[in-house]
Amino acid sequence: MLANSCFSSAGWFVGPRPSVVDFAAFDLVDLHLREPQLGAAVRGRFLQLVEHHGRVAELAGVRECLASDSRHKVV
């Protein structure tokens, strides 16, 4: 698990603003959280990644995309 020191003080993986790394991590965590067999395990074991997922999900543009019909279904 990532230590607190791996996140910037702003809560992103690299630097003061979200980067491609944050979106890549979001996508990976999102796939696991949306899968019924994995979601509870991820939430119970990787709290920092789940919190990071929530921060990315609330970004302008991301929030709207997640709420839209164009969001990909879990395969």
N, C-alpha and C positions, 0 to 999 in steps of 0.2 A: 504494500500500500504506500501511496505517496505520503511523505512527511509534510507537515505544514510548511516547512521551508522550501518545498518545491513549487509552491504557488507564489506569485508575486503578492505584495502587500495589498494589491487591488483585488485579489481573488482569481486572477487569470494565470494560466500556465507560464506565459512569457510576457513580461512587461505590464504596463499600466492599462492596456486595452485588450479586448479579445483579439486573438490571432487565429490563423489557420489551425494551430494546434488545439485550441479550445473547441473549434467546430468539429475537428476529427474526433476528439474525446467525447464530445456531446453525442455524435452519431453512434459511436460504439456503445456508449452507456445507454442511449435511447433504445437501441435494438434489444439490449438485454432487459431493460425495464418494461418494454412492451410485450415481452414473452412471458406468459403466465407462469411457466415453470421456473423462470430465472429471476423475475422481478423481486420477489420477497427476499431471496438470498442476497441479491445485489444491495437492496435497501438495508438489510441487516448487517452486511459485512463491509460495505464501501461507502460509508456516510459522506466522506469528503467528495467523492466523485458524484454522488447523488446531489449534494448541495451545489456543486459546480454545474451539473446538468440543469438544475433549477435556475441558476443565474443566466445561463445561455438561453434557456427557453423563454426568459422574460425580456430578452433584448428586442427592441423595436425591429420589426421585419421578421424575426424568427417567430415571435409570438403569433403574428398574423399567418405566417406560412404553416405553422403547426395546426392552426385552427381551420385552415382551408381544405377544400376537397382535393387539392393537388398533393396532399401529403401521401407518401407511399405507404401502402399497407405492409404489415409484417409478413414476410414470406415464410 
